[in-house]
Amino acid sequence: MNLAINDHRLAKSGSQNAALRDYDSVRRAIAFISEHWRTQPTIEAMADAASVTPDELHHLFRRWAGLTPKAFMQALTLDHAKGLLRDSASVLDAALDSGLSGPGRLHDLFVTHEAMSPGEWKNGGAGMTLRYGFHPSPFGTAIVIASGRGLAGLAFADPGEEQSALADMQRRWPRATYVEDRDGTSALAQRIFDTNLWRPDQPLRVVLIGTDFEVRVWETLLKIPMGRAVCYSDIATKIQSPKASRAVGAAVGKNPLSFVVPCHRALGKGGQLTGYHWGITRKQAMLGWEAGQVGMH
């Protein structure tokens, strides 16, 4: 697709377009923090890395995440990650007990899901029509993919990576028919990224397309509330495969619904961020952004 046309379309999306512009500076700041966190970089140094003034950086992080740059930097520390992991195993139990009404879910994106049959997954999406659109988001350009039954895919791209991110998603269901439909997917993008639309009585409909094992892992990820995290081994135990941490990690990496199915909330046992399909900087951004959301309520 012509990226100039894509940029024109992105420009129509108001607040999310502002968030996309902000993210471009945020990701540069995060990359700098990740590289220099041991030396506790100054706000001036962070601002310089993000190509903004210290004052602009302060307003940027306040606007984008509801946090000061210093608080955001704190949200990226290993200690913070370990805090997210506290009682990792019981977080999943609590989610089962409380369902959508649990205290940690008051300010989260509510999701209702169904899984495609194994046959539909095995035939590579043959007979499925998937509509997609490129949309601005707080984490870069989002590729929103919808089936007739709900949201089927969500990917992210930095500038210039839009087409390769789309191709990555298309390889998952190579026999499906893909139709570009920005207007038809824009309401879904709003539902995902506009926190004012996160309502338990109007959950976002998603369809999970994967193997039985992958779907069980993704369903478990959906139980992790914002502001918490779970380690891979606890996910493995929860799905009755306690020795399958590595396979769980692989299934987490194949999650086709980034952010919505919150694979960014899966961490290593010691709080390490481990990998993330759309880049570790984006995982850090999501965890920091969520720290701001939780702090605001």
TORKOL-627841 format. One record per atom (N, C-alpha, C): residue in three letters; x, y, z. Coordinates in steps of 0.02 Angstrom, whole numbers, plus 50000, padded with zeros to 5 digits. Atoms other than C-alpha are relative to their C-alpha. Example, Ala and Ser with C-alpha at 12.3 -4.5 7.8 and 13.67 -1.06 7.14 Angstrom:
residues 2
ALA500454994150000ALA506154977550390ALA500455006050000SER499584994149997SER506844994750357SER499615005550037
***
This chain:
residues 297
MET500424994050000MET500005000050000MET500445006250000ASN499634993750002ASN500585017749964ASN500005003150070LEU499954997649931LEU501245024150131LEU499785007350006ALA500244993149998ALA500845042250085ALA499255000150011ILE500735000749991ILE499015037050070ILE499854997950071ASN500095002549932ASN499175027550233ASN500065005750051ASP499904994449954ASP499855043050321ASP499405004749999HIS500584995550006HIS498405053350254HIS499414997150039ARG500555003249965ARG497165040750323ARG500105000350075LEU499864999749928LEU498025040150492LEU499865006950028ALA500074993249976ALA497915058950504ALA499295001850020LYS500704998449986LYS496025058150519LYS499794998250071SER500255003349940SER495995049750689SER500115003650066GLY500034996049940GLY496125063950814GLY500474997950055SER499605001349940SER496695058950987SER500464994149992GLN499565005950009GLN497375042050934GLN500585001949954ASN499444997950042ASN498405050550800ASN500515003950041ALA499554996549954ALA499125061950936ALA500404995050041ALA499665005249961ALA499515046451039ALA500534996549958LEU499515003150045LEU500395038850888LEU500625004449993ARG499434995350004ARG501475054450869ARG500404999950064ASP499665000349935ASP501855053951055ASP500424993750006TYR499645006449992TYR502355035651045TYR500675000249964ASP499374999750037ASP503695039750918ASP500565002850044SER499514997249952SER504575050451051SER500094995350060VAL499975004549942VAL504135038351192VAL500464994149986ARG499605006050014ARG504945023451105ARG500755001749999ARG499294997949999ARG506565033351083ARG500235000950072ALA499834999149929ALA506535037951268ALA500094993250034ILE499965006749969ILE506205019751318ILE500654996549980ALA499385003250023ALA507635013351210ALA500605002950037PHE499454996749964PHE508775026051294PHE500024997750073ILE500045002249930ILE508165021451470ILE500254992850007SER499805007049996SER508415002951434SER500754999149996GLU499285000550009GLU510195005851381GLU500395003150058HIS499624996249950HIS510675017751521HIS499704999950070TRP500364999849936TRP509555013251669TRP500474999350060ARG499545001049943ARG511045007951777ARG500295006750024THR499714993549981THR511695025851775THR499465005050022GLN500554995749981GLN509975032851819GLN500015006549960PRO499944994150044PRO509885044851671PRO499565005850023THR500384994049982THR509305062651699THR499435001049950ILE500564998350044ILE507695069551626ILE500285003549938GLU499714996450057GLU508785080751516GLU500284995149949ALA499715005050046ALA509695065651443ALA499454996149964MET500565003550031MET508045056551413MET499675004349946ALA500324995450047ALA507315071951328ALA500435000749937ASP499544999550057ASP508855073551218ASP499934994049954ALA500065006250039ALA508675055351163ALA499344999949961ALA500665000050033ALA506835058351120ALA499915006149954SER500014994150043SER507255074451025SER499465005150020VAL500464994949973VAL506175085451138VAL500345003650058THR499724996549941THR506505097951278THR499764996450063PRO500235003249937PRO506375092151461PRO499285001650017ASP500694997949986ASP504765102151479ASP499514996249954GLU500425003750048GLU504045094051322GLU499954992650020LEU500005007049980LEU504555076951386LEU499514998950058HIS500455000449942HIS503615079951549HIS499275000049976HIS500694999650025HIS502025085151456HIS499834993949957LEU500095005950043LEU502265070851332LEU499794993950040PHE500155005949961PHE502285057251464PHE499365000850040ARG500644998649965ARG500875065451562ARG499414998649954ARG500555000750048ARG499805065851406ARG499924992849977TRP500025006650029TRP500265048651341TRP499844994550051ALA500085005449951ALA500315038351502ALA499735002350068GLY500234997749935GLY499725049451644GLY500534999650054LEU499445000649954LEU501455048151723LEU500525005349986THR499414995850012THR502955059451747THR500544995549969PRO499465004250028PRO504525053751654PRO500354995850054LYS499675003749946LYS505285048851822LYS499584994050022ALA500445005549980ALA503765038351870ALA499984994649945PHE499995004850055PHE503775030351698PHE500644995950002MET499365003549995MET505615026151717MET499984994850056GLN500095004749944GLN505185018051884GLN499604993949979ALA500445005550022ALA503845007651797ALA500384995049955LEU499615004550044LEU505205000051685LEU500534996150039THR499475003349962THR506304993851828THR499824992750014LEU500105007149983LEU506544975551873LEU499594999450064ASP500395000249938ASP505864979252047ASP499265000849986HIS500704999050017HIS504254985551970HIS499724993649968ALA500225006250032ALA504144969951861ALA499884994550052LYS500085005049947LYS504394959052014LYS499365001450041GLY500614998249964GLY502994968652100GLY499384997949962LEU500565002250041LEU501834965051954LEU499884992550007LEU500035007449998LEU502244946551975LEU499804997350069ARG500135002749933ARG501854945552161ARG499364995949998ASP500575004749998ASP500674930952195ASP499784998149929SER500155001550070SER500794926552010SER499484994449993ALA500455005850007ALA499934909652032ALA499305001750023SER500664998749972SER498524916352139SER499615005249959VAL500344995150043VAL498154930452014VAL499524996349954LEU500425003850046LEU497474917451894LEU499414996850037ASP500555002949960ASP496464908952032ASP499495005450016ALA500454994549982ALA495744925652086ALA499585002149940ALA500364998150060ALA495274929651907ALA499434995149987LEU500515005150009LEU494324913251897LEU499435001050049ASP500504999249947ASP493434916652061ASP499565006249989SER500374993750002SER492944934552027SER499725001649931GLY500244998550067GLY492644934051840GLY500155007249981LEU499884993250024LEU492454951151762LEU499895005250054SER500164995049949SER491924959351925SER500555001050051GLY499454999549951GLY493594957552015GLY500265007150005PRO499784993149990PRO494354973352088PRO500535002249950GLY499484998250048GLY495844972851969GLY499735001349930ARG500274999550067ARG494664973051821ARG499575006249990LEU500434994250006LEU493794989451854LEU500205004649944HIS499764995550052HIS494884998551730HIS500404996149949ASP499675004350048ASP495284985651600ASP499554999449938LEU500385001250061LEU494744981351424LEU499644993350007PHE500395006149991PHE493334968651437PHE499914996549934VAL499995003950061VAL493354954651311VAL499544994050007THR500355006450004THR492154940751263THR500274996449939HIS499655003450054HIS492904927351154HIS499684993349981GLU500155006750021GLU492574911951053GLU500614997449962ALA499435002950037ALA493824899850975ALA499744996949936MET500175003450062MET493774894250795MET500134992550009SER499905007349995SER493644875450771SER500694998249975PRO499345002250024PRO495284865850747PRO500024999249925GLY500025000950073GLY494724861950570GLY500095006649964GLU499944993450031GLU494534880350528GLU500725002650004TRP499304997849992TRP496274883650597TRP500454996149953LYS499545004350039LYS497074868750508LYS499995001749926ASN500024998750072ASN496474873950336ASN500255007049982GLY499654993750014GLY497414890350352GLY499545005949987GLY500464994550009GLY495874901250354GLY499634999949934ALA500365000550064ALA495184894950188ALA499265001450010GLY500714998449994GLY493434902050160GLY499865005950046MET500094994349956MET493714916050286MET500165006549963THR499834993350025THR493654934350236THR500215004250060LEU499734995949946LEU494734945150348LEU500095007149975ARG499944993050019ARG494564964050338ARG500535003350045TYR499464997049960TYR496024974750396TYR500055007549985GLY499874992950008GLY496494992850422GLY500595002150042PHE499444997149963PHE497995003050480PHE499725005950041HIS500284994949956HIS497565013950630HIS500525002750049PRO499544997449950PRO498495025650748PRO499834997150069SER500115002649932SER498725019350927SER500545002850045PRO499474997749954PRO499725023451084PRO500644996049994PHE499415004450004PHE500955009651034PHE500254999249928GLY499805000350070GLY501315013750852GLY499394998849956THR500565001550046THR500265010050698THR499744993050015ALA500315006449986ALA499034996150737ALA499694997349936ILE500335003450055ILE498494983550606ILE499434996050031VAL500595003049971VAL496714978750654VAL499694995349948ILE500265005050047ILE496054962650574ILE499354997250029ALA500655002149976ALA494214957850588ALA499704994549956SER500415005050035SER493204942550542SER499275001850012GLY500714998749989GLY491304942050536GLY499804998650072ARG500175001949932ARG491354935250713ARG500345004250054GLY499674995649951GLY492434948550795GLY500725001449980LEU499294998450011LEU494224954850809LEU500404993649997ALA499615006150008ALA495404941450744ALA500755001150006GLY499284998749998GLY497094950050740GLY500145007350018LEU499774993349985LEU498014965150809LEU500764999950003ALA499274999750005ALA499804969050762ALA500225007350005PHE499744993249993PHE500934984350783PHE500615000949955ALA499444998650043ALA502204992850673ALA500285006950014ASP499684993549999ASP503465006950684ASP500005002749929PRO500024997150068PRO503605019050537PRO500414996049950GLY499665003850053GLY504055009950377GLY499934992550006GLU500075007349989GLU503624992650449GLU499294997549989GLU500715001850004GLU501764992750411GLU499884993949956GLN500145005650047GLN501824981050262GLN500284993450025SER499725006449975SER502974968250344SER499594997450059ALA500435002249945ALA501844967950499ALA499374996949973LEU500595002950031LEU500334964850388LEU500164993149971ALA499805006550030ALA501274950950295ALA500094994750054ASP499925004649943ASP501724943150464ASP499334997150020MET500675002349981MET499874942150507MET499704995649946GLN500305004050055GLN499374935650336GLN500304993049996ARG499685006750001ARG500614921250352ARG499674995350050ARG500335004249949ARG499624915050503ARG499394996449970TRP500605002850031TRP498064912050397TRP500075001149925PRO499804998550069PRO498794910850221PRO499464998949947ARG500515001550051ARG497224904350134ARG499385004450008ALA500574995449992ALA496044917950198ALA500025005349945THR500044994350046THR495454932050086THR500065006450041TYR499884993849963TYR496094948950145TYR499745006049960VAL500304994150032VAL495144965050107VAL500185006050043GLU499854993949961GLU495804982050158GLU499355003950010ASP500634996649983ASP494394991050249ASP500125004350062ARG499834995749944ARG494995005450355ARG499375002550036ASP500614997449969ASP493265012650383ASP499644994650040GLY500365005549967GLY492534995750429GLY500344997550063THR499645002349940THR493884992450560THR500145005750049SER499834994349957SER494005009950634SER499634999850067ALA500375000449937ALA492635006950765ALA500344995150047LEU499635004849958LEU493604991750827LEU500625003250030ALA499394996649975ALA495195002150841ALA499825004750057GLN500224995549947GLN494245015050944GLN499834996250063ARG500205004149943ARG493525001551057ARG500604997450038ILE499405002949969ILE495264994651090ILE500395005450037PHE499524995249973PHE496235010551124PHE499705006050036ASP500314994549964ASP494975023151190ASP499734997350067THR500185002949935THR494875019151376THR499305002150024ASN500684998049982ASN493225028551390ASN499484995049974LEU500465005050029LEU492445014351289LEU500094993150032TRP499905006449966TRP493065000551406TRP499454998950051ARG500575001049955ARG491434994651483ARG499844992650006PRO500155007249990PRO491014977751561PRO499354997849967ASP500645001950030ASP489254978451490ASP500035000049924GLN499925000050072GLN489934980651313GLN500694997249982PRO499335002850012PRO491404968551297PRO500174999749926LEU499755000650068LEU492464967851142LEU499984992749978ARG500055007050024ARG492094952251039ARG500644998249962VAL499405002450036VAL493654942650985VAL499924992649983VAL499995007050020VAL493914926250895VAL500724997650001LEU499335002849993LEU495434915550937LEU500114994649949ILE499855004750054ILE496194906450789ILE500684996950013GLY499375003449985GLY497524893750839GLY499884992850018THR500075006949978THR497864876150900THR499644999950068ASP500345000649935ASP496924869651053ASP500455002450056PHE499534998049947PHE498484872051159PHE500105007550001GLU499904992750004GLU498794889751097GLU499395003850027VAL500604996749977VAL496984894551128VAL499934999650076ARG500035000749927ARG497074887851307ARG500485005050033VAL499524995249973VAL498624898551337VAL499725007149994TRP500274993350011TRP497794914051261TRP499415001450046GLU500564999149954GLU496224911351365GLU500255001450071THR499714998849934THR497324910851520THR500285007150004LEU499744993150000LEU498174927251470LEU499445005050010LEU500564995449993LEU496454935351461LEU499795000950073LYS500194999649929LYS496274932251648LYS500475004450041ILE499524995949963ILE497774943051696ILE499765007250000PRO500244993150000PRO497124960051754PRO500555005149988MET499524994650009MET497964976351711MET500335001750067GLY499634998549939GLY499304980951836GLY500274993950034ARG499725006249974ARG499784962751866ARG500364996449943ALA499675004150051ALA500864949951776ALA500044992950026VAL499975007149982VAL501064931151775VAL500614997049965CYS499425003150033CYS502584920351739CYS499774993849961TYR500185005350046TYR502594907051605TYR499854993450035SER500095006449966SER502734892551727SER499314999650034ASP500665000149969ASP501134897851817ASP499454999249948ILE500485001250054ILE500214898551651ILE499994992649983ALA499955007250015ALA500844880951615ALA499634995850052THR500355003749946THR500214874851784THR499255000949994LYS500724998550004LYS498534883251759LYS499664996049946ILE500325003950054ILE498224873951596ILE500174992650005GLN499845007049986GLN498754857451676GLN500574997249958SER499405002350035SER500414856651583SER500615003050035PRO499494996549959PRO501644861151724PRO500714999749972LYS499325000550028LYS503184855451625LYS500065003349932ALA500024997450068ALA502704864951469ALA500155007549995SER499864992750001SER503414882251509SER500265002449933ARG499724997950065ARG504384882651346ARG499465000349946ALA500555000050049ALA502854877851243ALA499525005850013VAL500424994249982VAL501854890951338VAL500315006449972GLY499654994150026GLY503174903851292GLY499915000649925ALA500095000050073ALA503024898851108ALA499295002149982ALA500704998250013ALA501124900251114ALA499875007450015VAL500064992849984VAL501244917351198VAL500285004149942GLY499694996550055GLY502404922751058GLY499595000049936LYS500425000450060LYS501124917350927LYS499325003450009ASN500644996749988ASN499694927151006ASN499855005049943PRO500154995550056PRO498834935650857PRO499645006450021LEU500394994249976LEU497924948450967LEU500395003850053SER499584996349954SER499304958751045SER499595005350037PHE500314995149957PHE498774970251187PHE499314997750024VAL500675002249980VAL496964963751186VAL500044993550039VAL499815005949962VAL497554946451236VAL500695001750028PRO499424996249975PRO498854953651354PRO500634995750012CYS499395004049994CYS500404943251316CYS500585004250028HIS499484995849970HIS501434958351373HIS500014999350076ARG500035001149928ARG500894953651550ARG500294993250020ALA499655006249985ALA501834937051539ALA500745001650005LEU499304998349987LEU503574938651615LEU500384993850021GLY499585005349973GLY505044927651662GLY499924999750076LYS500125001149928LYS505044920751840LYS500315005550043GLY499684994849960GLY506254934051902GLY499795007149981GLY500234993450022GLY505304948251820GLY500305002349934GLN499714998150064GLN506314948151658GLN499455000649947LEU500514998950052LEU505354954651509LEU500014994649947THR499915005150053THR506004940451398THR499845003149932GLY500114997350067GLY505444942451217GLY499305002949991TYR500674997650018TYR503974950751132TYR499995000449924HIS500005000650073HIS503454947650952HIS500065006849965TRP499994993550033TRP503234966150913TRP500535004650031GLY499424996249975GLY504834971651003GLY499955001450074ILE499994999349927ILE505354972951185ILE499845007250020THR500154993049985THR505234992051179THR499245001050005ARG500734999349999ARG503374990551140ARG499704996650062LYS500245003449938LYS503134978151284LYS500115004750060GLN499864995349946GLN503964990651401GLN499515005949998ALA500474994550007ALA502865004451331ALA499314998150026MET500665002349978MET501284994251363MET499974999450076LEU500005000849927LEU501774990051542LEU500035006850035GLY499974993349972GLY502235008251577GLY499355003849992TRP500654996750014TRP500635014751496TRP499474997350049GLU500505003049955GLU499615002451601GLU500125002150072ALA499854997549932ALA500515008051760ALA499675006850009GLY500334993649997GLY499855025351719GLY499254999450005GLN500735001149997GLN498085018951689GLN499794997850070VAL500165002649934VAL498085009451854VAL500075005650052GLY499884994549953GLY498805024651946GLY499485005449997MET500504994750007MET497465036151878MET499344998250033HIS500645002049971HIS496065025851956HIS500104997750071
***
